[in-house]
Amino acid sequence: MWREYKVYKSPEARGDLIDHYSYLVRITAGRLVTNVPSGLERDDLVSAGVVGLVKSVDQFDPTRDVKFETYAIALIRGAILEMLRDQDWVPRSIRDKLKAMDRAFQALEKELGRDPIDQELAERMEIDEQQLRTLQQRRTRTSVYSLDDMIGSGDGDDSIQFVEMISDEDADTDREVQGNALKQILAGGVDILPQRERLVIALYYFEGLTFREIGKVLGVSESRVYQLHTQAMGRLRKYMTEKGAGIA
């Protein structure tokens, strides 16, 4: 089908490709947002994801050394996150509670010299563990800070998706040269991360695990995984800024 569309510009082949890979939209939407925010429907997420899928079919180059599924999921995910950002669907009260949870976690971590368990964190916040778990789930859903945000994932011709940076070693155009340069800078930043933060980045962006799944792998809470992710992204942003990577 790719040959019929890319070489012969067949609209029927384009439609067939979109239909064939439509399952990626529901899978990505389901993994990205487990509970749909109030004011939105699951179909809203799917509709946004379809925009990303269509864009990926139109822009994908089958001659490059990257799987279409990997490329498409990145664009589908980006389209859904952009829609969620535009909706500003997290109420101020929830954001305040999430900040309070972060402060309580950091204070307990300093006092105890280790990661606090959920019971300790709930007691410090004067809430029960079910309320804490609800906040942790909110935390995961509000984590929309991605590697693509750091290297520029806009709609312009000069934007570069992270998925494009991690493949195609034989760069011979200005765009690909820029991608390889960013790839080297980002790889250097990942290398200097503490071991646990580096593992979170690998499991989240390369293995596709959710924060909850990563927590089970590491033996820590979902909230702690978010903390590690946030710390890692902060270090990477600082590192790339210092190296002049031109991030926003």
N, C-alpha and C positions, 0 to 999 in steps of 0.2 A: 504493500500500500504506500510505503514511503516513496518509492520510485514514481508511482503514478502521480502522487501529489507534488513532490518536489521537482521532478523532471518535466512531467507533462501537465502540471497545474490542474489536475482533475479535481473539481469541487466535490464529486462523489467520493473520491479517495479521502479528501479532507474530512468529510462528514463521517466516513467509516472509521477513521483514526480517532476522532473525538468520541464516537460511540464506543469504540473498542477499549479506550483508556478511561472511560468515565468512572469506572470503579475506583480509580485513584482519588477522585474528589471526595467521595463518601468516607473512604478509609482515612484520608488526611484530616478531614473535618472532624471525624469521630475521635481521632487521637489528639487533635489539637485542643478541642473544646469538649470536655466530657459532659458539662451541664451548660445548656444554652442560656446566656444572660437574659434577664427579663427585658421585654420589649423587642426581642428578636425571636425568630423561628429557625428551626434546623434548616429549613429550605433557604433561608437568607444566607447561611454559611455555605450551603451547597451552590447557590447561585454565584456567590463571590468566587468560590473555588472553580466553577466552570469557566469563568473569565480567565483565571490563571491557566487552566488546561488548554483553552483555545489559543492563548498567547504562546504557550509552550509548543503546541503543534505547529503554529505558524513560524516560530523562530528556531525550532530545533534543526540542527544540521546533522543528519544521520552519518555523515562521513567522519565526524569527530569521535574521539575515543571516550564517550560518556554514554551511559545507558539513558534511554529516554525516560524511564520511570524515575530515575534519580533527578533528572533535569526538571521533569514535570512537577514532581512533589514539591520542589523548592519554589516554583512559581505559584503553584496552587496554595501552598502555605502562606506565601507572601501576600497573595490577593486576599485571603481570609483575614490575615492580621491587619492589613490595611483597612479593611472594612470595619473591623472591631475598633481600631484606633479612631476612625472617623466617627463612630457611634459614641465614643467616650462612655462606654457602658459600665464602668466601675464607679459607683456613687462615692462622693467625698467621704461619707461616714465609713465606708469599707476601706478606703485608702488610709484613713486615719488609724483604723484598727490594725491594718497590716504594718504600718509604721511602728505602732506600739508593740506589735509582736516582734518586729526586728530589734527594737531597743531592748526588750525584755530578754530576748535570746542572747544578744551580745553581752548584756550585764551578767547573766547567769554563766555564760561561757567564761567570762573573766573571773567570776567569783569561784567557780567550781574547778576551773582548769581543764574542762572537758566539755563536750557537747551535752547540754541538758536534755533529759528525756521529756517526753510530752507531758507527763504528770507534773514535773517540776515547772515547766513553762506555763502550763495552765494555771497552776497555783499562783505563780508570780503575777499573772495577768488577772487573777481572780475570776476565772471562768472555768467551766467544766471541760473535760477532754473532748466531748462531742462538739462543743463550740469551737475549740481549738482546731479540730479536724476540718470543720467547715471553713475556718479561716485559711488553713493550709491549702485546701482545695481552691479557694479563691486566689491564693498566692500563685498557684500553678497556672491558673487561667489568665492571670494578669501578667505573666512573664512573656512579653512579646518582644523582648530585646534580643535580636539575633545577630549572627555574624554578618548577614547581608546588610543589616542596618549600619554596620561599622564601615563597610567598604563601598556603600552607595548602591542602593537597589531601586533607583527610580526608573521611570519609563523612558528616559532619554537614550539616544543611541550610544552614549559613552558609558552607560551604567554596566557594571559587571557583577553577576551573581556569584556567590561563593562556590556554588556547584561547578561553575565554569572554570574557576581558578584551580580546582583540585584535579583537573585533568588536562589533557592536551599538552604534552611536554614540548612538542615541535612548534612553538609559537613563531610565526613569521609575519604577523601584521602588527600595527601599532597597538591595537586593542589587546591582542594576545600577549604582546610584550609587557603591556601594563599589567595584565592579569598575572603573569609570571612574577613580576616584581612584587606585586601585592601578596602573592602566594608566599614568596620567600620571607617577606616581612612578617606576615601573620604566623608562618611556621616558626620563625624565631621567637615570636611572642608566646606561642603555645609551649615551646620548649622550656621557657623559664618559669612557667606556672608551677606551683606546688603540685605534688603528685595527685592529690585527691581532686583538685580543680581541673587538672589536665584530664583525668579519667571522666569527670562529669562532662566536659566538653566533647570527648570522644564518644561517650555513650549517647549523648543527646543529639549531636549533629551528624555523627557518622553511623551509629547503630540504630537511631530512631527510637530510643527508649523514652518513656515519659519520666517525669520527675519521681513519680511514685515507684516505678520499676527500678530506677537508678537507686532510690533509697533502699530497696530490698537488696540490691547487689552490694551496696556499701554498708548495709546494716545500720542506717541512720534514718531519721524522719524525712518526710517529704519537704518539710520546711527547711531542714538543714541542707538538702540538695539545692533548693532555691538559693540559699545563702551562698553556697559554694559557686553556683552558676553566676550570681551577681558579682561576687568577688573576682571571678575569672574574667568576666566581661569588662569589669572596671580596669583590671590590670592590662588586658589586651588593648582597650581603647587608649590608655595612657601610653603604652608601648608604641602603638602605631602612630600616635600623635607625635611622640618624640622622634620617631624615625621618619617623619615627614610623609606619611602615607596618604595624606590628603583626604582623611575621612571627615564626614560632616560633624 
